[in-house]
Every structure is written in C-alpha cells, then in structure tokens.
Amino acid sequence: MKFTKIIAVAAIAGLVLVGCKKTESEKIIPHTAEVKKTKEPVVIAPENVQTASFTIEGMTCAVGCAKTIEEELSNLEGVEKAAVDFDKKTATVTFDKTIQNPENLTKVVQETGDGKTYKVSNIKS
C-alpha cells in the first residue's frame, strides 16, 4: 500500500512539473508598455459645430459607467469632445453635424454595456 502511494505522488508531481512548463513563446514579460490608441484631434468647420446635451439614467458609478460612456462618445467619428457628468447624470457632446446627429449619439449611449442599462432623455441641441 505504501509503495502505491509513493508511485501515485511521484506520478502527480511529474505531471505537474512537466504539464506546467512554459515554452519560450508563452513566457510573460512583466511591465510591457501598453500602447493606447489616441484619437486624432477633430477639427470642425465653425458652421458645422453642434452641441447636444442629454440626461443619462442607469449609471451606477463614475469610473465604470460614466467613463465608459464618455470614451464611447469621444471615439465616434466627427465628435470633437464628449463629457459625462456622473453626479448630474448628464452628457454634453460637441460634434460635426455633417457627420453625427443627436439621435446617433443617444443610440450609442443606450447600446453601451448590455444595451438595456442606460436610458437617454431630455435631448437638447
């Protein structure tokens, strides 16, 4: 019985040591610089500048919800600036009216996350 236990322990130890060995391509390089894409600044002709503001219901935190919505809006083509205020539950977006419109902006907000969490109202442009 003792011999069987020794064989079982040796087999398990062997599997762990051999099975968990990382190859050269799998090794993790610590502190690799994460390259973040930065959006080129948008230059909008003065006659095409439009600003829309609206209320967003359903946000539960400033870091997750508001920041995510702000990034989604900021990354849209034709958007010069987007600001989401978690405390006031509002968003203000400056955009090129020849490329974007308030309806599309609200659609993007409502589709952020699972598509059901955020509700937009009081659209003013």
DSSP file with accessible surface (Angstrom, degrees, kcal/mol):
  #  RESIDUE AA STRUCTURE BP1 BP2  ACC     N-H-->O    O-->H-N    N-H-->O    O-->H-N    TCO  KAPPA ALPHA  PHI   PSI    X-CA   Y-CA   Z-CA
    1    1 A M     >        0   0  174      0, 0.0     4,-1.7     0, 0.0     5,-0.1   0.000 360.0 360.0 360.0 -41.4    0.0    0.0    0.0
    2    2 A K  H  >  +     0   0  166      1,-0.2     4,-2.0     2,-0.2     5,-0.2   0.883 360.0  53.2 -64.2 -38.8    2.8    2.4    0.9
    3    3 A F  H  > S+     0   0  150      1,-0.2     4,-2.3     2,-0.2    -1,-0.2   0.902 106.4  52.8 -63.9 -39.3    4.5    1.7   -2.4
    4    4 A T  H  > S+     0   0   92      1,-0.2     4,-2.5     2,-0.2    -1,-0.2   0.903 108.5  50.3 -64.3 -40.7    1.3    2.5   -4.3
    5    5 A K  H  X S+     0   0  133     -4,-1.7     4,-2.6     2,-0.2     5,-0.2   0.909 109.7  50.5 -64.5 -40.8    1.1    5.9   -2.6
    6    6 A I  H  X S+     0   0  106     -4,-2.0     4,-2.4     1,-0.2    -2,-0.2   0.932 111.7  47.6 -64.6 -42.2    4.7    6.7   -3.4
    7    7 A I  H  X S+     0   0   89     -4,-2.3     4,-2.4     2,-0.2    -2,-0.2   0.922 112.6  49.5 -64.0 -42.9    4.1    5.9   -7.1
    8    8 A A  H  X S+     0   0   47     -4,-2.5     4,-2.4     2,-0.2     5,-0.2   0.931 112.2  47.2 -64.0 -44.3    0.9    8.0   -7.1
    9    9 A V  H  X S+     0   0  101     -4,-2.6     4,-2.7     1,-0.2     5,-0.2   0.921 113.0  49.2 -63.9 -43.2    2.6   11.0   -5.5
   10   10 A A  H  X S+     0   0   60     -4,-2.4     4,-2.4    -5,-0.2    -2,-0.2   0.908 111.3  49.9 -63.4 -39.9    5.6   10.7   -7.9
   11   11 A A  H  X S+     0   0   55     -4,-2.4     4,-2.3     2,-0.2    -2,-0.2   0.929 112.6  46.0 -66.2 -43.6    3.2   10.5  -10.9
   12   12 A I  H  X S+     0   0  108     -4,-2.4     4,-2.4     2,-0.2     5,-0.2   0.932 113.2  49.5 -65.1 -44.9    1.2   13.6   -9.8
   13   13 A A  H  X S+     0   0   48     -4,-2.7     4,-2.5     1,-0.2     5,-0.2   0.914 111.1  50.6 -61.0 -41.6    4.4   15.5   -9.1
   14   14 A G  H  X S+     0   0   32     -4,-2.4     4,-2.4    -5,-0.2     5,-0.3   0.917 110.4  48.8 -62.8 -42.4    5.8   14.6  -12.5
   15   15 A L  H  X S+     0   0  130     -4,-2.3     4,-3.0     2,-0.2     5,-0.3   0.908 112.3  48.7 -64.4 -41.6    2.6   15.7  -14.3
   16   16 A V  H  X S+     0   0   82     -4,-2.4     4,-1.6     2,-0.2    -2,-0.2   0.934 114.2  45.2 -65.0 -46.2    2.6   19.0  -12.5
   17   17 A L  H  < S+     0   0  132     -4,-2.5    -2,-0.2    -5,-0.2    -1,-0.2   0.900 122.6  35.6 -66.9 -39.5    6.2   19.7  -13.3
   18   18 A V  H >< S+     0   0  113     -4,-2.4     3,-1.0    -5,-0.2    -2,-0.2   0.902 117.5  51.0 -81.4 -40.1    6.0   18.7  -16.9
   19   19 A G  H 3< S+     0   0   64     -4,-3.0    -3,-0.2    -5,-0.3    -2,-0.2   0.786 110.6  47.9 -71.5 -26.1    2.5   19.9  -17.6
   20   20 A C  T 3< S+     0   0   96     -4,-1.6     2,-0.3    -5,-0.3    -1,-0.2   0.357  78.9 123.6 -98.7   7.2    3.0   23.4  -16.3
   21   21 A K    <   -     0   0  164     -3,-1.0     2,-0.4    -4,-0.1    -3,-0.0  -0.527  55.5-139.6 -71.5 129.0    6.3   24.1  -18.0
   22   22 A K        -     0   0  113     -2,-0.3     2,-0.1     2,-0.0    -2,-0.1  -0.717   8.6-134.9 -91.3 139.2    6.1   27.3  -20.2
   23   23 A T    >>  -     0   0   75     -2,-0.4     3,-1.1     1,-0.1     4,-0.8  -0.395  33.2 -98.8 -82.0 169.4    7.6   27.4  -23.6
   24   24 A E  G >4 S+     0   0  150      1,-0.3     3,-0.7     2,-0.2    -1,-0.1   0.873 123.8  51.9 -58.3 -37.3    9.6   30.5  -24.6
   25   25 A S  G 34 S+     0   0  112      1,-0.2    -1,-0.3     3,-0.0    -3,-0.0   0.707 107.3  53.5 -76.0 -16.6    6.6   32.0  -26.5
   26   26 A E  G <4 S+     0   0  110     -3,-1.1    -1,-0.2     2,-0.1    -2,-0.2   0.554  79.6 115.6 -93.8  -8.9    4.3   31.6  -23.5
   27   27 A K    <<  -     0   0  114     -4,-0.8     2,-0.5    -3,-0.7    -3,-0.0  -0.370  65.2-128.3 -65.3 140.4    6.5   33.5  -21.0
   28   28 A I        -     0   0  133     -2,-0.1    -1,-0.1     1,-0.0    -2,-0.1  -0.744  11.3-144.4 -92.0 130.6    5.0   36.7  -19.7
   29   29 A I    >   -     0   0  122     -2,-0.5     3,-0.7     1,-0.0     2,-0.0  -0.841  23.9-130.7 -94.8 114.8    7.2   39.8  -20.0
   30   30 A P  T 3  S+     0   0   96      0, 0.0    -1,-0.0     0, 0.0     0, 0.0  -0.351  79.0   9.8 -69.2 148.6    6.5   41.9  -16.9
   31   31 A H  T 3  S+     0   0  193      1,-0.2     2,-0.3    -2,-0.0     3,-0.0   0.848  77.0 174.9  57.0  40.9    5.7   45.6  -17.3
   32   32 A T    <   -     0   0   93     -3,-0.7     2,-0.3     1,-0.1    -1,-0.2  -0.592  39.6-106.2 -73.6 140.7    5.3   45.7  -21.0
   33   33 A A        -     0   0   95     -2,-0.3     2,-0.6     1,-0.1    -1,-0.1  -0.513  28.6-137.6 -70.8 127.0    4.2   49.1  -22.2
   34   34 A E        -     0   0  172     -2,-0.3     2,-0.6    -3,-0.0    -1,-0.1  -0.769  14.0-140.0 -87.3 123.4    0.6   49.1  -23.2
   35   35 A V        -     0   0  135     -2,-0.6     2,-0.5     2,-0.0    -1,-0.0  -0.747  16.8-160.8 -87.9 122.3    0.1   51.1  -26.3
   36   36 A K        -     0   0  157     -2,-0.6     2,-0.3     2,-0.0    -2,-0.0  -0.892  16.7-126.6-106.8 128.0   -3.0   53.2  -26.2
   37   37 A K        -     0   0  205     -2,-0.5     2,-0.5     1,-0.0    -2,-0.0  -0.577  23.1-156.7 -72.1 130.0   -4.6   54.5  -29.3
   38   38 A T        -     0   0  120     -2,-0.3     2,-0.3     3,-0.0    -1,-0.0  -0.920  16.7-122.3-109.2 136.9   -5.1   58.2  -29.2
   39   39 A K        -     0   0   82     -2,-0.5     3,-0.1     1,-0.1    36,-0.0  -0.544  28.4-111.8 -77.3 136.2   -7.7   59.7  -31.4
   40   40 A E        -     0   0  151     -2,-0.3    -1,-0.1     1,-0.1     2,-0.0  -0.424  44.4 -95.6 -62.8 139.8   -6.5   62.4  -33.8
   41   41 A P        -     0   0  110      0, 0.0     2,-0.5     0, 0.0    -1,-0.1  -0.352  39.2-129.3 -59.4 135.9   -7.9   65.8  -32.8
   42   42 A V        -     0   0   39     38,-0.2     2,-0.6    37,-0.2    -3,-0.0  -0.772  16.3-159.5 -91.6 128.0  -11.1   66.6  -34.8
   43   43 A V        -     0   0  137     -2,-0.5     2,-0.4    53,-0.0    53,-0.0  -0.947  11.8-167.9-108.5 118.9  -11.2   70.0  -36.5
   44   44 A I        -     0   0   14     -2,-0.6     5,-0.1     2,-0.0    -2,-0.0  -0.891  26.8-113.9-110.5 134.3  -14.7   71.0  -37.3
   45   45 A A    >>  -     0   0   36     -2,-0.4     3,-2.3     1,-0.1     4,-0.6  -0.405  32.1-119.6 -60.8 137.5  -15.6   73.9  -39.5
   46   46 A P  G >4 S+     0   0  112      0, 0.0     3,-0.9     0, 0.0    -1,-0.1   0.830 112.3  55.9 -52.4 -35.8  -17.3   76.6  -37.4
   47   47 A E  G 34 S+     0   0  132      1,-0.2    -2,-0.1     3,-0.0    -3,-0.0   0.665 108.0  49.6 -73.5 -12.7  -20.5   76.4  -39.3
   48   48 A N  G <4 S+     0   0   36     -3,-2.3    49,-2.9    48,-0.0     2,-0.3   0.440  81.0 116.4-103.5  -1.0  -20.8   72.6  -38.7
   49   49 A V  E <<  +A   96   0A  60     -3,-0.9     2,-0.3    -4,-0.6    47,-0.2  -0.515  36.8 169.5 -73.2 131.4  -20.3   72.7  -34.9
   50   50 A Q  E     -A   95   0A  51     45,-2.3    45,-3.0    -2,-0.3     2,-0.4  -0.992  19.6-152.8-139.7 146.6  -23.2   71.5  -32.9
   51   51 A T  E     -A   94   0A  63     -2,-0.3     2,-0.4    43,-0.2    43,-0.2  -0.976  10.0-172.3-122.3 133.7  -23.5   70.6  -29.2
   52   52 A A  E     -A   93   0A   0     41,-2.6    41,-3.0    -2,-0.4     2,-0.4  -0.966   0.8-173.4-122.6 141.6  -26.0   68.2  -27.7
   53   53 A S  E     +AB  92 124A  40     71,-2.9    71,-3.0    -2,-0.4     2,-0.3  -0.983  11.7 162.6-132.2 146.9  -26.7   67.6  -24.1
   54   54 A F  E     -A   91   0A   4     37,-2.0    37,-2.3    -2,-0.4     2,-0.4  -0.980  36.8-103.5-157.1 163.7  -28.9   64.9  -22.6
   55   55 A T  E     -AB  90 121A  27     66,-2.9    66,-2.2    -2,-0.3     2,-0.5  -0.759  26.7-156.9 -94.5 139.3  -29.7   63.1  -19.4
   56   56 A I  E     - B   0 120A   0     33,-2.6     3,-0.4    -2,-0.4     2,-0.3  -0.969   7.1-167.1-120.1 118.0  -28.5   59.5  -18.9
   57   57 A E  E     + B   0 119A  93     62,-3.1    62,-2.3    -2,-0.5    32,-0.0  -0.786  64.9  46.0 -99.4 145.4  -30.3   57.3  -16.4
   58   58 A G        +     0   0   31      1,-0.4     2,-0.3    -2,-0.3    -1,-0.2   0.314  67.5 136.8 109.6  -6.1  -28.9   54.0  -15.2
   59   59 A M        +     0   0    8     -3,-0.4    -1,-0.4     1,-0.1     3,-0.1  -0.565  25.5 179.5 -74.2 136.0  -25.3   55.0  -14.4
   60   60 A T        +     0   0  115     -2,-0.3     2,-0.3     1,-0.3    -1,-0.1   0.521  61.9  20.8-113.6 -11.0  -24.1   53.5  -11.1
   61   61 A C      > -     0   0   50      1,-0.1     5,-1.8     2,-0.0     4,-0.4  -0.993  59.7-133.2-156.3 157.1  -20.5   54.7  -10.9
   62   62 A A  I   >S+     0   0   54     -2,-0.3     5,-1.3     3,-0.2    -1,-0.1   0.846 104.5  45.6 -79.4 -35.7  -18.3   57.5  -12.2
   63   63 A V  I   5S+     0   0  127      3,-0.2     5,-0.2     4,-0.1    -1,-0.1   0.936 124.5  27.0 -77.4 -46.1  -15.3   55.3  -13.1
   64   64 A G  I  >5S+     0   0   32      3,-0.2     4,-1.6     2,-0.1     5,-0.2   0.980 131.0  26.7 -81.6 -62.9  -17.1   52.4  -14.8
   65   65 A C  I  >5S+     0   0    9     -4,-0.4     4,-2.6     2,-0.2     5,-0.2   0.980 126.2  38.5 -69.1 -61.9  -20.3   53.8  -16.3
   66   66 A A  I  ><S+     0   0    5     -5,-1.8     4,-2.5     1,-0.2     5,-0.2   0.915 119.0  48.1 -61.8 -43.0  -19.7   57.5  -16.9
   67   67 A K  H  ><S+     0   0  100     -5,-1.3     4,-2.4     2,-0.2    -1,-0.2   0.910 112.2  49.6 -65.4 -41.2  -16.1   57.0  -18.1
   68   68 A T  H  X S+     0   0   57     -4,-1.6     4,-2.4     2,-0.2    -2,-0.2   0.936 112.5  46.7 -64.2 -45.3  -17.1   54.2  -20.4
   69   69 A I  H  X S+     0   0    0     -4,-2.6     4,-2.5     1,-0.2     5,-0.2   0.929 111.5  52.0 -62.9 -43.5  -19.9   56.2  -22.0
   70   70 A E  H  X S+     0   0   52     -4,-2.5     4,-2.7    -5,-0.2    -1,-0.2   0.918 111.0  47.4 -60.5 -42.4  -17.6   59.2  -22.3
   71   71 A E  H  X S+     0   0   81     -4,-2.4     4,-1.8     2,-0.2    -1,-0.2   0.906 110.3  52.2 -65.9 -41.4  -15.0   57.1  -24.1
   72   72 A E  H  < S+     0   0   94     -4,-2.4     4,-0.3     1,-0.2    -2,-0.2   0.929 114.4  42.6 -60.2 -45.3  -17.5   55.6  -26.5
   73   73 A L  H >< S+     0   0    0     -4,-2.5     3,-1.5     1,-0.2    -2,-0.2   0.923 112.2  53.5 -67.9 -42.5  -18.8   59.0  -27.4
   74   74 A S  H 3< S+     0   0   34     -4,-2.7    -1,-0.2     1,-0.3    -2,-0.2   0.809 105.2  55.5 -63.4 -30.3  -15.3   60.5  -27.7
   75   75 A N  T 3< S+     0   0  110     -4,-1.8    -1,-0.3    -5,-0.2    -2,-0.2   0.488  83.3 109.6 -84.4  -2.0  -14.2   57.8  -30.1
   76   76 A L  S X  S-     0   0   34     -3,-1.5     3,-1.7    -4,-0.3     2,-0.1  -0.466  81.4-101.1 -73.5 145.7  -17.0   58.4  -32.6
   77   77 A E  T 3  S+     0   0  145      1,-0.2    -1,-0.1    -2,-0.1     3,-0.1  -0.427 107.4  20.4 -64.1 134.5  -16.2   59.9  -35.9
   78   78 A G  T 3  S+     0   0    5      1,-0.3    18,-2.4    -2,-0.1     2,-0.6   0.409  89.8 126.9  87.8  -2.1  -16.9   63.6  -36.0
   79   79 A V  E <   -C   95   0A   0     -3,-1.7    -1,-0.3    16,-0.2    16,-0.3  -0.795  33.1-179.1 -93.3 123.3  -17.0   64.1  -32.2
   80   80 A E  E     -     0   0A  98     14,-2.4     2,-0.3    -2,-0.6   -38,-0.2   0.882  69.2  -3.6 -83.9 -43.5  -14.8   66.8  -31.0
   81   81 A K  E     -C   94   0A 135     13,-1.8    13,-3.1    -8,-0.0     2,-0.4  -0.992  55.9-171.6-153.7 141.4  -15.4   66.5  -27.3
   82   82 A A  E     -C   93   0A   7     -2,-0.3     2,-0.4    11,-0.2    11,-0.2  -1.000   6.0-178.3-135.2 134.8  -17.6   64.4  -25.0
   83   83 A A  E     -C   92   0A  41      9,-2.3     9,-2.7    -2,-0.4     2,-0.5  -0.994   6.3-167.0-134.9 127.6  -18.1   65.0  -21.3
   84   84 A V  E     -C   91   0A  16     -2,-0.4     2,-0.7     7,-0.2     7,-0.2  -0.969   6.6-158.1-116.5 125.1  -20.2   62.8  -19.0
   85   85 A D  E  >> -C   90   0A  58      5,-3.1     5,-1.7    -2,-0.5     4,-1.1  -0.895   3.5-168.6-104.9 109.7  -21.0   64.1  -15.5
   86   86 A F  T  45S+     0   0   49     -2,-0.7     3,-0.3     1,-0.2    -1,-0.2   0.913  85.3  52.2 -64.0 -43.2  -22.0   61.2  -13.2
   87   87 A D  T  45S+     0   0  140      1,-0.2    -1,-0.2     2,-0.1    -2,-0.0   0.896 119.0  34.6 -63.3 -41.0  -23.3   63.4  -10.4
   88   88 A K  T  45S-     0   0  153      2,-0.1    -1,-0.2   -33,-0.0    -2,-0.2   0.531 102.9-131.8 -89.4  -8.7  -25.6   65.4  -12.6
   89   89 A K  T  <5 +     0   0   69     -4,-1.1   -33,-2.6    -3,-0.3     2,-0.3   0.883  63.7 126.8  58.9  41.3  -26.4   62.3  -14.8
   90   90 A T  E   < -AC  55  85A  42     -5,-1.7    -5,-3.1   -35,-0.3     2,-0.4  -0.902  46.4-157.1-128.0 158.5  -25.7   64.4  -18.0
   91   91 A A  E     -AC  54  84A   0    -37,-2.3   -37,-2.0    -2,-0.3     2,-0.4  -0.990   3.4-165.8-131.3 142.0  -23.6   64.2  -21.1
   92   92 A T  E     -AC  53  83A  63     -9,-2.7    -9,-2.3    -2,-0.4     2,-0.4  -0.997  10.8-175.1-128.6 125.3  -22.5   67.1  -23.3
   93   93 A V  E     -AC  52  82A   0    -41,-3.0   -41,-2.6    -2,-0.4     2,-0.5  -0.983  14.7-158.9-127.5 129.5  -21.1   66.3  -26.8
   94   94 A T  E     +AC  51  81A  24    -13,-3.1   -14,-2.4    -2,-0.4   -13,-1.8  -0.931  33.4 155.8-104.9 126.2  -19.6   68.7  -29.3
   95   95 A F  E     -AC  50  79A   0    -45,-3.0   -45,-2.3    -2,-0.5     2,-0.7  -0.905  50.1 -93.2-147.2 169.1  -19.7   67.2  -32.8
   96   96 A D  E >>  -A   49   0A  18    -18,-2.4     4,-2.8    -2,-0.3     3,-1.9  -0.806  29.9-152.1 -88.3 115.6  -19.7   67.9  -36.5
   97   97 A K  T 34 S+     0   0  107    -49,-2.9    -1,-0.1    -2,-0.7   -48,-0.1   0.651  93.0  62.4 -68.9 -12.0  -23.4   68.0  -37.6
   98   98 A T  T 34 S+     0   0   93    -50,-0.2    -1,-0.3     1,-0.1     3,-0.1   0.642 117.5  28.2 -83.5 -13.1  -22.5   66.8  -41.1
   99   99 A I  T <4 S+     0   0   75     -3,-1.9     2,-0.2     1,-0.2    -2,-0.2   0.747 126.1  28.0-111.9 -42.1  -21.1   63.5  -39.6
  100  100 A Q     <  -     0   0   16     -4,-2.8    -1,-0.2   -22,-0.2    -5,-0.1  -0.719  57.8-163.9-118.2 168.5  -23.1   62.9  -36.4
  101  101 A N     >  -     0   0   72     -2,-0.2     4,-2.0    -3,-0.1     3,-0.4  -0.966  37.1-106.1-147.0 159.9  -26.5   63.7  -35.1
  102  102 A P  H  > S+     0   0   10      0, 0.0     4,-2.4     0, 0.0     5,-0.2   0.850 117.2  57.6 -57.2 -34.2  -28.1   63.7  -31.6
  103  103 A E  H  > S+     0   0  126      1,-0.2     4,-2.0     2,-0.2     5,-0.1   0.909 107.4  46.7 -64.2 -42.4  -30.1   60.6  -32.4
  104  104 A N  H  > S+     0   0   53     -3,-0.4     4,-2.3     2,-0.2    -1,-0.2   0.898 110.8  53.0 -66.7 -39.2  -27.0   58.6  -33.2
  105  105 A L  H  X S+     0   0    0     -4,-2.0     4,-2.0     1,-0.2    -2,-0.2   0.929 110.8  46.0 -61.9 -44.4  -25.2   59.8  -30.1
  106  106 A T  H  X S+     0   0   15     -4,-2.4     4,-2.6     1,-0.2    -1,-0.2   0.879 109.9  55.1 -67.6 -34.2  -28.1   58.7  -27.9
  107  107 A K  H  X S+     0   0  110     -4,-2.0     4,-1.9    -5,-0.2    -1,-0.2   0.920 106.8  50.5 -63.3 -42.4  -28.2   55.4  -29.7
  108  108 A V  H  X S+     0   0   21     -4,-2.3     4,-0.7     2,-0.2    -1,-0.2   0.917 111.0  49.1 -62.1 -43.2  -24.5   54.8  -28.9
  109  109 A V  H >< S+     0   0    0     -4,-2.0     3,-1.1     1,-0.2     9,-0.2   0.949 111.8  47.9 -61.5 -47.3  -25.1   55.6  -25.2
  110  110 A Q  H 3< S+     0   0   69     -4,-2.6     8,-0.4     1,-0.3    -1,-0.2   0.810 111.6  50.7 -67.7 -26.3  -28.1   53.2  -25.0
  111  111 A E  H 3< S+     0   0  118     -4,-1.9    -1,-0.3    -5,-0.2    -2,-0.2   0.548  85.5 108.5 -87.7  -7.5  -26.2   50.5  -26.7
  112  112 A T  S X< S-     0   0    9     -3,-1.1     3,-1.0    -4,-0.7     2,-0.4  -0.462  86.4  -1.5 -68.2 141.8  -23.2   50.8  -24.4
  113  113 A G  T 3  S-     0   0   68      1,-0.2    -3,-0.0    -2,-0.1    -2,-0.0  -0.655 140.4 -16.8  79.2-130.5  -22.9   47.9  -22.0
  114  114 A D  T 3  S-     0   0  107     -2,-0.4    -1,-0.2     1,-0.0    -2,-0.1   0.456  89.8-112.6 -91.6  -0.5  -25.7   45.4  -22.4
  115  115 A G  S <  S+     0   0   36     -3,-1.0    -2,-0.1    -6,-0.2    -3,-0.1   0.425 106.3  65.1  87.9  -2.7  -28.0   47.7  -24.4
  116  116 A K  S    S+     0   0  159     -4,-0.1    -5,-0.1    -5,-0.1    -3,-0.1   0.520  80.3  73.7-124.7 -14.0  -30.6   47.9  -21.6
  117  117 A T  S    S+     0   0   59     -5,-0.3     2,-0.4    -7,-0.2    -4,-0.1   0.908  87.6  58.0 -75.2 -44.3  -28.9   49.6  -18.7
  118  118 A Y        -     0   0   19     -6,-0.4     2,-0.4    -8,-0.4   -60,-0.2  -0.766  59.6-170.4-101.1 132.7  -28.7   53.3  -19.9
  119  119 A K  E     -B   57   0A 115    -62,-2.3   -62,-3.1    -2,-0.4     2,-0.4  -0.972  10.5-150.6-120.9 131.1  -31.7   55.4  -20.9
  120  120 A V  E     +B   56   0A  21     -2,-0.4     2,-0.3   -64,-0.2   -64,-0.2  -0.823  25.1 155.2-104.2 138.9  -31.3   58.8  -22.5
  121  121 A S  E     +B   55   0A  47    -66,-2.2   -66,-2.9    -2,-0.4    -2,-0.0  -0.915  45.7  44.7-149.0 174.6  -33.8   61.6  -22.2
  122  122 A N  E     -     0   0A 104     -2,-0.3     2,-0.4   -68,-0.2    -1,-0.1   0.904  67.3-168.6  53.5  51.7  -34.1   65.4  -22.3
  123  123 A I  E     +     0   0A  79    -69,-0.2     2,-0.4    -3,-0.1   -69,-0.2  -0.565   8.1 179.3 -75.1 124.6  -32.1   65.7  -25.5
  124  124 A K  E      B   53   0A 141    -71,-3.0   -71,-2.9    -2,-0.4    -1,-0.0  -0.994 360.0 360.0-128.4 130.7  -31.2   69.4  -26.3
  125  125 A S              0   0   97     -2,-0.4   -73,-0.2   -73,-0.2   -75,-0.0  -0.900 360.0 360.0-136.6 360.0  -29.2   70.5  -29.2
